[in-house]
């Protein structure tokens, strides 16, 4: 693998994603009665995912990408239980898996490659902590930025906010 940029291993993909999770536990969350988790493909397009269903779909797609089928199903059930305990019902799009040479992958969900496991670590931190999950989904101050490092877009994927938050970055 070729290394051109310091500290970043070069691959064919150049998507960069940043996740901002507000940490103020006193700020009221904007809960919904129902939340839909869709599958999607999140690559190097410039987007800001800020509404609860956009963030839910990004999270679900990440789970389907980085976890084996059985573990993804367990995490989906865990999310449903956490949200139900807060009075939020939820539904999930059907994941479509494709088998190839003894392995399988979800063909209708992608958030970019996870060669070094950083996305799996980020997703694990969100889904294994109810408070963090709720703040990620329902705080209007939490969001996901997707983009790439192919050009110098003024939006970038850096988190530039003036309130307490956790920040996660996934580059390829």
N, C-alpha and C positions, 0 to 999 in steps of 0.2 A: 504494500500500500504506500502511496506517495504522500509525503507530508510537505505542504507548501506554507500554510498558515501556522504560526507558532501555537502549539497546544491543541491543534485540530487535525484529525486524520482525514484525508481527502477520500471521498467515495464518489460514486456517480450521482448521488443525491445531494442536493444542497439545501434541503428544507431546514428551516429553523423555527422552532416553536417555543414560546414563553408562556408560562402560566402564572397568574397573579391571584393569590388567595388572601383576601382581607382577613386580618387577625383580630379585629376589635369584636370581642364577644358580647359587648353591650349594645352594639348597633343592631337594630331590629332587622330580621330577615324578611324578605318578601316571598313567603311560602305560597305555593299554588295547591289547589285541590288535587290536581292530577299532573303528572309529568311524563312525557313520552321520550324514551331513549331510542333514537334511530341509529341505524348504521350509516356510515359515511366515509368518504375518502378525503383526508386532510393532508395535503402535500405542501407545495411551495407557493401556493396562491397567497396574496396579501389579504388577510381577513382578521377582524376582531370579533370573537365569539363572546357575547356578553349576556344574552338572555338565557334563562335557565334551560330551555330545551336545546339550545345550541351547545351549551357547556355539557349537558347530560349526554348528548350524542357524541361529542368529542371523547368524553370519558369512556362511554360504552365501546366506541370503536377502538380506543386504545386498549381496553381490556381484551377485546377479541383478537387484537393483533399480538399482544405480548404474553398471553396466558394460554395454556393448553385448554382444550374444549371443556373438560370436566371442571377445572379450576375456574374458568370463566363463568360457568353455570353457577358455581358456588358463590362467586362474587356478586353475580346478578341477584341471587336470592338474598344475600347479605344486604345489598343496597335496598331491595324491596322491603326487607324487615326494618331497616333503619328509617326509611322514609315513612313506612306505615306507622311506626311509633311516634312520628311527628304529625300524623294525620294527612300524609300525602300518599295517594295511590299512584302507581306507575305502571307503565307498559313498556315492552321492549320489542323492537323489530326482530324478525327471525334472522339468525345468523346462518349464512350459507357456507358450508365448508367444502373444500376440494381436497381430495387425496392425491398424493403424488409420491411414489417411491417409498411408501411406509410412513410418510409424514403427512400432515394436513395443515391447511391454513384457511382462515376466513376470507372468502373472496369478495365480500361486500363491505369490508371495513378495513381502513388503513389510516395510520397517522405517520407514516414514514418508518424508516428502518430503526432498529434498536440494537445495534451491534454491541454496544457496551453495557446494556441493561439499565441505562439511566431512565428511560421511559417507564419501565416496569417498576423501578424504585419509586418514582413520582406517583404513579397510579396506586401503588400499594399504600403510600402515605395517605392518599385521599380516601380510599375505600375502607381502610382499617381504622379510621377515626371518624366517628359520627359528627363531631363538631366541625372538623375540617371539611367533610363531605357537604354538610349543610351550608357552611359559609361559601364553599366553592360553587355550589349550585344556585343558592338563593341570595347571596349578597350582591347588590348592584355594583359593588366595588371590585368584585372578582371577575376575571376574564381570561381568555386565551387569545394570544396573538400568533398567527401563522404567517410565514413569509419565507424568504430565501436570501441567500448571500450572493446571488448572481449579479445584482446591480445595487446601486446605492439609492435605495428608496428612502425618502425622508421619514417614512413611518417607522421603519426598523422593527425589530422584535424585542427591543429592550423595554423593560418596565420602568416608566417614569411617572411615579405617583408620589403624593405627599402625605400618605397615611400608612399606618402599620400594616405590613403584609408579608407573606411568604412569597418567594419568587423562585420559580423553577425554569430552567432553560434546557431545551433538547435540541442539539444540532446534529447534523449528519456530515 
